[in-house]
Amino acid sequence: MNTKRFFAALTAAGMLLTGAAFANEEEIMLISEPAASEPAAHINGGCIPSVEAITIDDITMIPLRFVGENLGYTVNWNGENQSIDLIQGASFITMQIGTDGYAFSRQAHRPLGAAPTLVDDCTTYVPINFVTEMLGGVYNEVEANVYEIVTPSFVTVKEIQEDGSLLVEDEVRGEVLVLIADTTVIRAGEETATADAIKVGDALNVGYGATMTMSIPPQTTAKFIRLTDVVVEEIEVEGVAFSGIITEITDEMIVLGNPAEDADAIALILSEETKIEGELKVGDKVEGLRSERATFSIPPQSVALTIQVVK
């Protein structure tokens, strides 16, 4: 059975990165959605250029809702027990005011050194290592108590250009041209690496810069690049069969089963190539084929090749 490196969560806790935005950009756009807009159901990476932090008991704390919504999460507040849920697609993070315990999907709660704290009875703050430990991202202090936060995008290298830039396939954005600057941090596992270690076909975690051109393909400069080190089985068939009940549906993804309870729950990304027979609705039973590749997240994510509604 062949194995191949694929998606992995970014775990470079506390890395302080710097990087220049792509130069000579005529048209640029923010990668992450503004907090005031409807957050996307599935965000493949994001960047917030400026987050104001405060200090509580000598610990740097950041505003949870502002960060979560700007990175594409829906943030829900439960006033009865003062708990908070962050939801993005099939991923969710839970915590409670005053309790130093944070849970990602079905994993056990774990401490981060400080409990979620309600300030002025209106804003929840969490320790800044929430970014690295729960969101899989990195942060960089750009000025006193102001931080840039970047979370990774999962991509596959399609081409390496003569100037060393990477044409990658982003599972949500499509093709993106990623420039590598002198300030781009490249790591393989926990070791520092160079751009020479990157090969066509490699799966990468890429932290995009805060700006991206409106060109085709869009261009941005990488804040960081991590060569992933998780393996998945590759089966020599055209696709892996699946079946299940739809519990969640967006324009970009469906979820089969309950990620909090079902071991076989899975999130299926809907691409332009996905062949769908029937109208997808929550509660319908579906079956079909998906890519042999799947992440090791909870639930795993894969790309749907065919979907047929069987009621």
Buried (B, 14 or more C-beta within 10 A) or exposed (E): EEEBBBBBBBEBEEBEBBBEBBEEBEEBEBBBBEBEEEBBBBBBBBBBBEBEBBEBEEBBBBBBBBBBBBBBBBBBEEEEEBBBBBBBBBBBBBBBBEEBBBBBBBEEEEEBEBBBBBEEEEEBBBBBBBBBBBBBBBBBBEEEEEBBBBBBBBBBBBEBEEEEBBBBBBBBBEBBBBBBBEEBBBBBEEEEBEBEBBEEEBBBBBBBBBBBBEEEBBBBBBBBBBBBEBEBEEEEEEBBEBEBBBBBBEEBBBBBBEBEEBEEBBBBBBBEEBEBEEEBEEEBEBBBBBBBBBBEBBBBBBBBBBBBBEE
